[in-house]
Amino acid sequence: NASSTFRPEPCGTDACKSIPTSNCSSNMCTYEGTINSKLGGHTLGIVATDTFAIGTATASLGFGCVVASGIDTMGGPSGLIGLGRAPSSLVSQMNITKFSYCLTPHDSGKNSRLLLGSSAKLAGGGNSTTTPFVKTSPGDDMSQYYPIQLDGIKAGDAAIALPPSGNTVLVQTLAPMSFLVDSAYQALKKEVTKAVGAAPT
């Protein structure tokens, strides 16, 4: 409300049309959708642009100004930053090919860090390793995510069998859990139950 550079996106513009869940009301582009169906992240708001200051850089960026949300705000945060490869994400709009972050617990009183562009350096010397992304094509559903090849899962010394179609995983921070296809989950559950020596509760 205090921003002099906030601009609601009018209906009919390319930016409005690019939002799959956009609607129009009084020549204002709005959206409604679910961020993550498994977490119940229903949100609605106004499609807009504003000038953002990130570090020493400023940029006019499109974003969704949330007016109602069912997303658990985890004790304070009032929004989400998209770091995926979709056209509307922060890194895509800023044409950033490299980023890194260190997320601290929300109740620790410490700031998290987000490094964009050249400041996002891989550290750790000889202990650092990298994993290539699975190649995707522009129209592929996976092209907006960061898919990697899963080589395997081990529980102690036991290797968990993966189905032929279950060896690509998506790296993301929105969901604080991992999802496995059922056959891999059941095999992992069996090995963990054996190691713990008790039935799961």
Backbone hydrogen bonds, N-H to C=O, Kabsch-Sander energy under -0.5 kcal/mol:
donor,donor_aa,acceptor,acceptor_aa,energy
7,R,49,T,-2.8
9,E,47,V,-3.3
13,T,10,P,-0.9
17,K,13,T,-2.6
18,S,14,D,-1.6
19,I,16,C,-1.2
22,S,19,I,-1.7
23,N,30,T,-2.7
25,S,28,M,-2.0
28,M,25,S,-1.2
29,C,9,E,-3.1
30,T,23,N,-2.5
31,Y,45,G,-2.2
32,E,21,T,-1.0
33,G,43,T,-2.6
35,I,33,G,-0.5
35,I,41,G,-3.3
39,L,36,N,-1.5
40,G,36,N,-0.7
41,G,36,N,-1.7
42,H,40,G,-1.9
43,T,33,G,-3.0
44,L,68,A,-2.5
45,G,31,Y,-2.0
46,I,65,C,-2.3
47,V,29,C,-2.6
48,A,63,F,-2.6
49,T,7,R,-2.3
50,D,61,L,-1.7
52,F,50,D,-0.6
52,F,59,A,-3.1
54,I,52,F,-0.6
54,I,57,A,-3.0
55,G,53,A,-0.5
57,A,54,I,-2.1
59,A,52,F,-2.1
61,L,50,D,-2.5
61,L,59,A,-0.7
63,F,48,A,-2.7
65,C,46,I,-3.2
65,C,63,F,-0.7
66,V,64,G,-1.0
67,V,44,L,-2.5
68,A,44,L,-1.8
70,G,42,H,-3.4
76,G,73,T,-0.7
82,G,80,L,-0.5
85,R,144,Q,-2.9
86,A,144,Q,-0.6
89,S,86,A,-1.8
90,L,82,G,-2.0
91,V,82,G,-0.8
93,Q,89,S,-2.6
94,M,90,L,-1.9
95,N,92,S,-1.0
96,I,91,V,-2.9
100,S,115,L,-2.3
102,C,113,R,-2.3
104,T,102,C,-0.6
108,S,105,P,-1.9
113,R,102,C,-2.1
115,L,100,S,-3.4
117,G,98,K,-2.8
119,S,116,L,-1.1
120,A,117,G,-1.8
121,K,119,S,-1.5
123,A,121,K,-0.6
127,N,124,G,-1.9
128,S,125,G,-1.5
134,V,147,P,-3.0
140,D,137,S,-2.1
143,S,140,D,-1.6
144,Q,141,D,-0.6
145,Y,142,M,-1.7
148,I,169,V,-2.8
149,Q,132,P,-0.6
150,L,167,N,-3.2
151,D,149,Q,-0.7
153,I,160,I,-0.6
155,A,158,A,-2.6
156,G,154,K,-0.5
158,A,155,A,-1.9
160,I,153,I,-3.2
161,A,159,A,-0.5
166,G,163,P,-1.9
169,V,148,I,-2.6
171,V,146,Y,-2.2
172,Q,170,L,-0.5
177,M,175,A,-0.5
185,Y,181,V,-2.3
186,Q,182,D,-3.0
187,A,183,S,-1.8
188,L,184,A,-2.4
189,K,185,Y,-3.1
190,K,186,Q,-2.1
191,E,187,A,-1.8
192,V,188,L,-2.5
193,T,189,K,-2.6
194,K,190,K,-2.0
195,A,191,E,-2.3
196,V,192,V,-2.7
197,G,193,T,-2.1
198,A,193,T,-0.9
